[in-house]
Amino acid sequence: MARAEPTFSAHLLESISRTLGNNLTGSQIGKILLDSKIQDVDPSNTKWKRIYNAFATWQYLHKCSNNILVFISNSLQPVLFIGNEQQFHDSRIEINKRLSFAGIEVNENGKLRKVAKSTTITEAEQRANRFKHKLESRNIHAHIFKYCGPELLVENYFHSVFEATKSIAERIREVTGLTTDGAQLIDTAFATDNALIKINSLQTSTDRSEHLGLSNIIKGIFGLIRNPTAHEPKVKFTIEEEEAIDILTTISYVHKRLDNIRT
């Protein structure tokens, strides 16, 4: 038998029920209650009260929150949001703000995991956007947030990295007027014999080595990240939080070097 999870307070149960009620249809509520083995005790009531009464009754009878958590997980399965990915992320964030007070969150796969409990509203809000908060603490370049702000807000690591890598090429095109992409763009922009972008005076071998080093870093980012993410389905190209932070930090470094370029 699974371990009994602690019960939710009435206030937390109500807040969760209201959030779920905003995102589910009546028929979905009935089906997910059935799938979660929770009795639909008040099917004619408003959506959030219907959910709340079903939850409260189940929790009172069983003295735990296990099946309530099953319902929450079932209601946030990605397959239910095909064609409306933004709603999935918005719904997950709002539920996670509330679940954080119980030390639980729903990940991008719709699975539950334990986290440190929130004790204040500010902490709960920061937890929901902790990815962005971690990047800000590293003084990540503003171009990262410009190009992938919505993806960061919903902690979408895959698309955050993908959009951030595109920001480098776009910025170089804006500066140079070139219209190419990928390695061809970088080789033309950084060519030492006729550089359209210079990160130093290119007067010494050390200057040229540094200059080419940055161009190789950029091409490496394209080869390692942008090309695979552009061609592989998301389910086959997994990027976790810490990896995404490391990659975005590298991209941020490139943008900071580009801040001081000579043209």
Rosetta blueprint (number, residue, H / E / L):
1 M L
2 A L
3 R L
4 A L
5 E L
6 P L
7 T L
8 F L
9 S L
10 A H
11 H H
12 L H
13 L H
14 E H
15 S H
16 I H
17 S H
18 R H
19 T H
20 L H
21 G H
22 N H
23 N H
24 L L
25 T L
26 G H
27 S H
28 Q H
29 I H
30 G H
31 K H
32 I H
33 L H
34 L H
35 D H
36 S L
37 K L
38 I L
39 Q L
40 D L
41 V L
42 D L
43 P L
44 S L
45 N L
46 T L
47 K H
48 W H
49 K H
50 R H
51 I H
52 Y H
53 N H
54 A H
55 F H
56 A H
57 T H
58 W H
59 Q H
60 Y H
61 L H
62 H H
63 K L
64 C L
65 S L
66 N H
67 N H
68 I H
69 L H
70 V H
71 F H
72 I H
73 S H
74 N H
75 S H
76 L L
77 Q L
78 P H
79 V H
80 L H
81 F H
82 I L
83 G L
84 N L
85 E H
86 Q H
87 Q H
88 F H
89 H H
90 D H
91 S H
92 R H
93 I H
94 E H
95 I H
96 N H
97 K H
98 R H
99 L H
100 S H
101 F H
102 A H
103 G L
104 I E
105 E E
106 V E
107 N L
108 E L
109 N L
110 G L
111 K L
112 L E
113 R E
114 K E
115 V L
116 A L
117 K L
118 S L
119 T L
120 T L
121 I H
122 T H
123 E H
124 A H
125 E H
126 Q H
127 R H
128 A H
129 N L
130 R H
131 F H
132 K H
133 H H
134 K H
135 L H
136 E H
137 S H
138 R L
139 N L
140 I L
141 H L
142 A H
143 H H
144 I H
145 F H
146 K H
147 Y H
148 C H
149 G H
150 P H
151 E H
152 L H
153 L H
154 V L
155 E L
156 N L
157 Y H
158 F H
159 H H
160 S H
161 V H
162 F H
163 E H
164 A H
165 T H
166 K H
167 S H
168 I H
169 A H
170 E H
171 R H
172 I H
173 R H
174 E H
175 V H
176 T H
177 G L
178 L L
179 T L
180 T L
181 D L
182 G H
183 A H
184 Q H
185 L H
186 I H
187 D H
188 T H
189 A H
190 F L
191 A L
192 T L
193 D L
194 N L
195 A L
196 L L
197 I L
198 K E
199 I L
200 N L
201 S L
202 L L
203 Q L
204 T L
205 S H
206 T H
207 D H
208 R H
209 S H
210 E H
211 H H
212 L H
213 G H
214 L H
215 S H
216 N H
217 I H
218 I H
219 K H
220 G H
221 I H
222 F H
223 G H
224 L H
225 I H
226 R H
227 N H
228 P H
229 T H
230 A H
231 H H
232 E L
233 P L
234 K H
235 V H
236 K H
237 F L
238 T L
239 I L
240 E L
241 E H
242 E H
243 E H
244 A H
245 I H
246 D H
247 I H
248 L H
249 T H
250 T H
251 I H
252 S H
253 Y H
254 V H
255 H H
256 K H
257 R H
258 L H
259 D L
260 N L
261 I L
262 R E
263 T L
